[in-house]
Amino acid sequence: MKNSIWWRFFVHRAALCYFLLILLFFTGFLRVAVIARDDYTEALKSHGRLKLQITSLRGTVYDRNMLPFTNTKSKIIACVTPTNRAKTAISAVLEGEELEDLLNRLNKGKPVLCEVPRIIDCDEIYCTTVYYDDTSVLAPHTIGYVNNDNKGVSGIQAAFNELLYSSKTANFTFSCDGLGNILEGIAPEINNDTSVVANGVVTTLDYNIQTIIEETANPLNRGAIVVAEADTLKIRGMVSRPDFDSTNISEYLNDPASPLFNRAINCYAVGSCFKPCIAAAAIEKGLKNTRYSCVGNMKIIDRSFNCHNRLGHGSLDLEYALANSCNTYFFNLALKTGAEGVFKMADVLHFGRKIKLCNGIYTADGTIPTLLKLQNDAHLANFSIGQGDFTASPVSMLTLYSAIANGGKYYMPSIIEGTYESGSLKKYDIGYPTKAMDSKTADSIKNYLKTVIAEGTGSAAQPKTVTAAGKTATAQTGKFENGKEILSSWFCGFFPADSPKYIIIVFCENSSLQSESCAEIFAKTADRIMGIDK
């Protein structure tokens, strides 16, 4: 009896376990079947559609007036179906080898993409307009370029890639049968999200000014031009030479002239264009009326420091020392002003530090002697004429000339006006101005720089249509070629002279390679800008 009870219990328990095993088996089988069914459904969906991709979509880089620097060209892309009616219609639009090639591809039974000159009136040919970059994009160093994955690699394209990049494409998508043939009578989906292209970055660049300096920069060979508003330091044009085709980067990678290198934001020996900084420091210390007699050289510590005029300039005041770019005058003036006063003025003008043009785009740091080093009279003398341990970029020189042109204060240079999304411009704040010198100091130097052009070394910089003020420079680089030192040249100035609107910085890396002087390029550029700025 007892064994019978245990036996029945064992049989019932075994039956229950067997039932549960069968239940688990069928549950698993059904789960796999459902998954397989879902996968098969997705496979059918994938095989049931044919996508013909035209291009990747990307946002636009604009000038300050919403004129595009990228996506400047448009073309009509036609999707031609393999029907007799479509073949007849396309034959009225294309001709020659282009038509023959298209018809051969259509004979394979699949729709084909081609560029057409106009929209085709045929219900079996579908058209859409796409945008792309011209091979001659303006300001390629500033705008930058993208890689094969449509992602920004340099310049604004890289700095604002998160905004400009899109995974979306322009394409035609057809429904197909199980054999992959498109379903007749069913139009394809035309996917071309124009809002992606409309969104973008608005720069401070002016398309017309940029076009002008692209042309006036050609005589530089290797150099740069920067144009900025005198009061805000919004950059209206920026060019580096040599330039490059942003659609064919590989061609330039091993070029010894380094065309991909942006000379507008990299640093070089400046030379006499820095002398107005020393003049400002001296005037702030009460040395405005300093006179000095230049005899062609000046002994400092145990060595002779020469003027570019070895015969000497004779007795000069500050105005004519700038006009004649007398080195010994500025040696003497810097020694009288003292290391601390000179260093403080250079520091407040932001020399020796990088300038942030926007998130992701900075100038090089530049170099400036330490205050301790300037306690040495020889280093102070070199610094007073923009030589020695001092380097700056063309963009960095804007702060000095803006302070002079703008009553002693300046804004930091900027390159971005704002971002444009969903039809709305979000403007960037340019911050607050920095006061570098007294307004009377700035006005005095402004007048002296007018004399540089009217009576001094900068006469070639006089425009024909407007007054101007500025300073020339020839800087030693310490680099030699064929036994001769390479000299860089500059002209930094602004116009109109009395009410400055624009600052122009012109730089040439090797003056022996330029066919026009920086002063001449300044004058030509100012005249061209005046011609459009009315």
RAFEN-V277064 format. One record per pair of residues at least 6 apart in sequence whose C-alpha atoms are under 8 Angstrom apart, sorted by the first residue. I is the first residue (numbers start at 1). GAP is how many residues later the second one is. D is the distance in whole Angstrom. If there is no record, write none. Layout:
# RAFEN-V277064
I;GAP;D
I;GAP;D
This chain:
# RAFEN-V277064
44;134;8
47;129;7
47;131;7
47;133;7
48;127;6
48;128;5
48;129;6
48;130;6
48;132;7
49;124;7
49;125;5
49;126;5
49;127;5
49;131;8
49;133;8
50;123;5
50;124;5
50;125;6
50;126;7
50;130;8
50;132;8
51;120;7
51;121;6
51;122;4
51;123;6
52;61;8
52;119;5
52;120;5
52;121;6
53;116;7
53;117;6
53;118;4
53;119;7
54;23;8
54;59;8
54;115;7
54;116;5
54;117;5
54;118;8
55;75;8
55;114;6
55;115;5
55;116;7
56;94;7
56;110;8
56;111;7
56;112;6
56;113;4
56;114;6
57;108;8
57;109;6
57;110;7
57;111;6
57;112;5
57;113;7
57;136;8
57;139;7
57;140;7
58;92;8
58;106;6
58;107;5
58;108;6
58;138;6
58;139;6
59;104;7
59;105;4
59;106;6
59;107;8
59;137;6
59;138;4
59;139;6
59;140;5
59;141;5
59;142;8
60;8;7
60;9;7
60;10;5
60;11;6
60;104;7
60;137;6
60;138;6
60;139;6
60;140;5
60;141;7
61;7;6
61;8;6
61;9;6
61;82;7
61;95;8
61;96;8
61;139;6
61;140;5
61;141;6
61;142;7
62;6;4
62;7;5
62;8;7
62;138;7
62;139;6
62;140;5
62;141;6
63;6;7
63;139;6
63;140;5
63;141;6
63;142;5
63;143;5
63;144;6
64;138;6
64;139;5
64;140;5
64;141;6
64;142;6
64;143;8
64;353;7
65;141;7
66;136;7
67;140;7
69;68;7
69;69;6
69;74;8
69;138;8
70;62;7
70;63;5
70;64;8
70;67;7
71;60;5
71;61;4
71;62;5
71;63;8
71;126;8
72;59;7
72;60;6
72;61;6
72;62;6
73;58;6
73;59;5
73;60;6
73;61;6
74;55;7
74;56;6
74;57;4
74;58;6
75;40;7
75;41;8
75;42;8
75;54;6
75;55;6
75;56;7
76;39;6
76;40;6
76;41;7
76;42;7
76;43;7
76;51;7
76;52;6
76;53;5
76;54;7
77;36;7
77;37;6
77;38;5
77;39;6
77;50;6
77;51;6
77;52;6
77;53;7
78;35;6
78;36;5
78;37;6
78;38;6
78;41;8
78;42;8
78;47;7
78;48;6
78;49;4
78;50;7
79;32;6
79;33;6
79;34;5
79;35;7
79;46;6
79;47;5
79;48;6
79;93;7
80;6;6
80;7;8
80;10;8
80;26;8
80;31;5
80;32;5
80;33;6
80;34;8
80;44;7
80;45;5
80;46;7
81;6;8
81;25;7
81;29;7
81;30;4
81;31;7
81;43;6
81;44;6
82;24;5
82;25;7
82;26;8
82;27;6
82;28;6
82;29;6
82;30;8
83;41;8
85;39;7
86;36;7
86;38;6
86;39;6
87;16;7
89;31;8
89;33;7
90;9;8
90;30;8
91;8;7
93;23;7
93;24;8
94;22;8
102;10;7
102;12;8
105;7;7
106;6;6
109;72;8
110;71;7
110;72;8
119;8;6
120;6;8
120;7;7
124;63;8
128;62;8
128;64;8
130;40;8
130;62;8
131;66;8
133;114;8
135;110;6
135;111;7
135;112;6
136;109;6
136;110;8
137;108;7
137;109;7
138;72;7
138;73;7
138;76;8
139;71;7
139;75;8
139;99;7
139;100;6
140;103;7
140;104;7
140;105;7
140;106;6
141;13;8
141;14;6
141;98;7
141;99;7
141;102;7
141;119;7
141;120;8
141;121;6
142;13;5
142;14;6
142;96;7
142;97;8
143;11;8
143;12;5
143;13;5
143;14;6
144;8;7
144;9;7
144;10;5
144;11;4
144;12;6
144;13;5
144;14;7
144;102;7
145;7;6
145;8;6
145;9;6
145;10;7
145;12;6
145;13;8
145;101;6
145;102;8
146;6;4
146;7;5
146;8;7
146;11;7
146;12;8
147;6;6
150;15;7
151;6;8
151;7;7
151;10;6
151;14;6
152;6;4
152;7;8
152;8;8
152;9;5
152;13;8
155;206;7
156;205;8
157;7;7
158;202;8
159;200;6
159;201;5
159;202;7
160;41;8
163;37;7
164;35;7
164;36;6
164;37;8
166;30;7
168;25;8
169;22;7
169;23;7
169;24;8
170;20;8
170;21;5
170;22;4
170;23;7
171;19;6
171;20;5
171;21;7
172;16;6
172;17;6
172;18;5
172;19;6
173;15;5
173;16;5
173;17;7
173;18;8
174;8;6
174;9;8
174;12;8
174;13;7
174;14;5
174;15;7
175;7;6
175;8;6
175;11;7
175;13;7
176;6;4
176;7;5
177;6;6
195;227;7
198;223;8
199;220;8
199;221;5
199;222;5
199;223;7
199;224;8
200;219;6
200;220;5
200;221;7
201;215;8
201;216;8
201;217;6
201;218;5
201;219;6
202;214;6
202;215;5
202;216;5
202;217;6
202;218;7
203;212;6
203;213;4
203;214;5
203;215;7
204;30;6
204;31;6
204;32;6
204;210;7
204;211;5
204;212;5
204;213;5
205;29;8
205;30;6
205;31;4
205;32;5
205;33;8
205;210;7
206;30;5
206;31;6
207;30;8
208;324;8
209;27;7
209;28;6
209;320;6
210;26;7
210;27;5
210;28;7
210;29;8
212;313;7
212;316;7
212;317;7
213;12;7
213;24;7
213;25;8
213;26;7
213;312;7
214;25;6
216;305;6
216;308;7
216;309;6
217;6;8
217;7;7
217;8;7
217;22;7
217;24;7
217;304;7
218;23;7
219;295;5
219;296;5
219;297;6
220;21;7
220;287;8
220;288;6
220;293;7
220;294;5
220;295;7
220;296;7
220;298;8
221;20;6
221;21;6
221;287;8
221;292;6
221;293;6
222;18;8
222;19;5
222;20;6
222;35;8
222;286;6
222;287;6
222;288;7
222;291;8
222;292;8
223;17;6
223;18;5
223;19;7
223;40;6
223;41;8
223;283;8
223;284;5
223;285;4
223;286;5
223;287;8
224;14;7
224;15;5
224;16;4
224;17;6
224;39;6
224;40;5
224;170;7
224;281;8
224;282;6
224;283;5
224;284;7
225;12;8
225;13;6
225;14;5
225;15;7
225;39;7
225;169;8
225;279;7
225;280;6
225;281;5
225;282;6
226;9;7
226;10;8
226;11;6
226;12;5
226;13;6
226;38;7
226;168;7
226;169;7
226;278;6
226;279;5
226;280;7
227;8;6
227;9;5
227;10;5
227;11;6
227;275;7
227;276;6
227;277;5
227;278;7
228;6;5
228;7;4
228;8;5
228;9;7
228;170;8
228;185;8
228;274;6
228;275;5
228;276;7
229;6;7
229;7;7
229;272;6
229;273;5
229;274;6
230;172;5
230;175;7
230;176;7
230;264;7
230;270;6
230;271;5
230;272;5
230;273;5
231;171;7
231;174;8
231;175;6
231;179;7
231;180;7
231;270;7
232;178;7
232;179;6
232;180;8
232;181;8
233;165;7
233;166;8
233;169;7
233;177;7
233;178;6
233;179;6
233;180;5
233;181;7
234;179;6
234;180;5
234;181;6
235;178;7
235;179;6
235;180;6
238;26;7
239;25;7
240;21;8
240;22;6
240;23;5
240;24;6
241;18;7
241;21;8
241;22;7
242;15;7
242;16;8
242;17;5
243;16;5
243;17;7
244;8;7
244;15;6
244;16;7
252;6;7
252;7;7
252;8;7
253;7;8
263;130;8
263;131;8
264;129;6
264;130;5
264;131;6
265;97;7
265;98;4
265;99;6
265;128;5
265;129;6
265;130;6
265;131;8
266;97;6
266;98;5
266;100;8
266;126;7
266;127;5
266;128;8
267;97;6
267;98;8
267;99;6
267;124;6
267;125;5
267;126;4
267;127;7
268;98;8
268;123;5
268;124;6
268;125;6
268;209;8
269;117;7
269;118;6
269;121;6
269;122;5
269;123;7
269;206;6
269;207;7
269;208;6
269;219;8
270;116;5
270;117;7
270;120;7
270;121;6
270;122;6
270;203;7
270;204;8
270;205;6
270;220;7
271;114;6
271;115;4
271;116;6
271;202;5
271;203;6
271;204;4
271;205;7
272;53;7
272;113;5
272;114;6
272;199;7
272;200;7
272;201;5
272;202;7
272;203;7
273;112;8
273;113;7
273;198;5
273;199;6
273;200;5
273;217;7
273;218;7
273;219;7
274;110;8
274;111;6
274;112;5
275;47;7
275;55;7
275;109;6
275;110;6
275;111;7
276;46;8
276;124;8
276;169;7
277;65;8
277;68;7
277;69;7
277;123;7
278;52;8
278;55;8
278;56;7
278;64;6
278;67;8
278;106;6
279;9;8
279;39;8
279;54;8
279;166;7
280;65;7
280;157;7
280;161;6
280;162;7
280;165;7
281;56;7
281;60;6
281;61;6
281;64;6
282;6;7
282;51;7
282;52;7
282;54;8
282;55;5
282;59;8
282;60;8
283;158;6
284;153;7
284;154;7
284;157;7
285;52;7
285;56;8
287;50;8
288;30;7
289;28;7
289;29;7
290;27;6
290;28;7
290;43;8
291;24;7
291;25;5
291;26;5
291;27;7
292;22;8
292;23;5
292;24;5
292;25;7
292;37;6
292;40;8
293;20;7
293;21;5
293;22;4
293;23;6
293;36;8
294;18;5
294;19;5
294;20;5
294;21;6
294;22;7
294;32;8
294;34;6
294;35;7
295;15;8
295;16;6
295;17;4
295;18;7
295;19;6
296;10;6
296;11;5
296;12;8
296;13;6
296;14;4
296;15;5
296;16;4
296;17;7
296;32;7
297;7;6
297;8;5
297;9;4
297;10;6
297;13;7
297;15;7
297;31;6
298;6;6
298;7;5
298;8;6
298;30;6
299;6;6
300;77;7
300;78;6
301;76;7
301;77;7
305;23;8
306;21;7
306;22;7
307;19;6
307;20;5
307;21;6
308;18;7
308;19;7
309;17;8
313;11;8
313;13;7
316;13;8
319;126;8
319;129;5
319;130;8
319;132;7
320;128;8
320;131;8
320;132;8
320;136;8
321;8;6
321;9;8
322;126;7
322;127;7
322;130;7
322;149;8
323;125;7
323;126;7
323;128;6
323;129;4
323;130;8
323;132;7
323;133;4
323;134;6
323;135;8
324;128;7
324;132;5
324;133;6
325;132;7
327;58;7
330;51;8
330;54;6
330;55;7
331;49;8
331;50;5
331;51;8
331;53;6
331;54;8
332;49;8
334;8;7
334;46;7
334;47;7
334;50;6
335;42;7
335;45;7
335;46;7
339;32;7
339;35;5
339;36;6
339;41;7
340;31;7
343;27;8
343;28;6
343;31;8
345;91;7
348;86;8
348;88;6
349;50;6
349;51;6
349;87;6
350;46;8
350;49;7
351;15;7
351;16;8
351;17;7
351;41;7
351;45;7
352;13;6
352;14;5
352;15;5
352;16;5
352;38;8
352;39;8
352;40;7
353;11;8
353;12;4
353;13;6
353;14;8
354;8;6
354;9;5
354;10;5
354;11;4
354;12;7
355;7;5
355;8;5
355;9;8
355;10;8
355;41;7
355;57;7
355;58;7
356;6;4
356;7;7
356;57;8
356;58;8
357;6;8
357;56;6
357;57;5
357;58;5
357;59;8
358;56;7
358;57;6
358;58;6
363;30;7
363;32;7
363;33;8
364;29;7
365;27;8
366;24;7
366;25;5
366;26;5
366;27;7
367;22;6
367;23;5
367;24;5
367;25;7
368;21;6
368;22;5
368;23;7
369;10;8
369;14;8
369;20;6
369;21;7
373;6;7
373;7;8
374;6;5
379;9;7
382;6;5
383;6;7
383;7;7
386;89;8
387;88;7
387;89;7
394;111;6
394;112;7
394;113;7
395;18;8
395;110;8
397;95;8
397;108;7
398;15;7
398;105;7
398;107;7
399;11;6
399;12;7
399;13;7
399;14;8
401;91;7
401;92;7
401;93;8
401;102;7
402;6;8
402;7;7
402;8;6
402;101;7
403;6;5
403;7;5
403;32;8
403;33;7
403;34;7
403;39;7
404;38;4
404;39;7
404;41;7
404;42;6
405;37;7
405;38;8
405;41;6
405;89;7
405;94;8
405;95;6
406;36;8
406;94;8
407;31;7
407;32;4
407;33;7
407;35;6
407;36;7
408;27;6
408;28;6
408;29;5
408;30;5
408;31;5
408;33;7
408;34;5
409;24;6
409;25;5
409;26;4
409;27;6
409;28;7
410;23;5
410;24;5
410;25;7
410;26;8
411;19;7
411;20;7
411;21;7
411;22;4
411;23;6
412;18;8
412;21;7
414;16;7
416;12;7
417;10;6
417;11;6
418;7;6
418;8;5
418;9;4
418;10;5
419;6;6
419;7;5
419;8;7
420;6;6
446;23;7
446;51;8
446;52;8
447;22;8
449;20;5
449;21;5
449;22;6
450;18;6
450;19;4
450;20;7
450;47;7
451;18;7
452;6;5
452;7;7
452;17;7
452;18;7
452;19;6
453;6;4
453;7;7
453;8;6
453;9;6
453;15;7
453;16;6
453;17;7
453;18;8
454;8;8
457;15;7
458;12;7
458;13;6
458;14;6
458;61;7
459;60;8
460;59;5
460;60;5
460;63;7
461;7;8
461;57;8
461;58;4
461;59;5
461;60;8
461;61;6
461;62;5
462;6;6
462;58;8
462;61;6
463;59;8
463;60;4
463;61;7
463;63;6
463;64;6
464;59;8
464;63;7
465;62;6
465;65;7
466;29;7
466;30;6
466;60;8
466;61;7
466;64;8
467;28;6
467;29;5
467;30;5
467;31;8
468;25;7
468;26;6
468;27;4
468;28;5
468;29;4
469;24;5
469;25;6
469;26;7
469;27;8
469;28;5
470;21;7
470;22;5
470;23;4
470;24;6
471;20;6
471;21;5
471;22;6
472;17;8
472;18;6
472;19;5
472;20;7
472;46;8
472;47;7
473;16;6
473;17;5
473;18;6
474;13;6
474;14;6
474;15;4
474;16;6
475;12;6
475;13;5
475;14;6
476;9;7
476;10;7
476;11;5
476;12;7
477;8;7
477;9;6
477;10;6
477;11;7
478;7;7
478;8;7
479;6;6
479;7;6
480;6;5
486;24;6
486;25;8
486;26;8
487;22;7
487;23;6
487;24;6
487;25;8
488;19;7
488;20;6
488;21;5
488;22;5
488;23;5
489;18;6
489;19;5
489;20;7
489;21;7
489;22;6
489;29;7
490;15;7
490;16;6
490;17;5
490;18;6
490;28;6
490;29;8
491;14;6
491;15;5
491;16;7
491;27;5
491;28;6
491;31;7
492;11;8
492;12;6
492;13;5
492;14;6
493;10;6
493;11;6
493;12;7
493;29;8
494;6;6
494;7;7
494;8;6
494;9;4
494;10;6
495;6;6
495;7;6
495;8;7
495;31;7
496;6;8
504;18;7
504;22;8
505;17;8
506;12;6
506;13;8
506;15;7
506;16;7
507;11;7
508;6;7
508;10;7
511;6;8
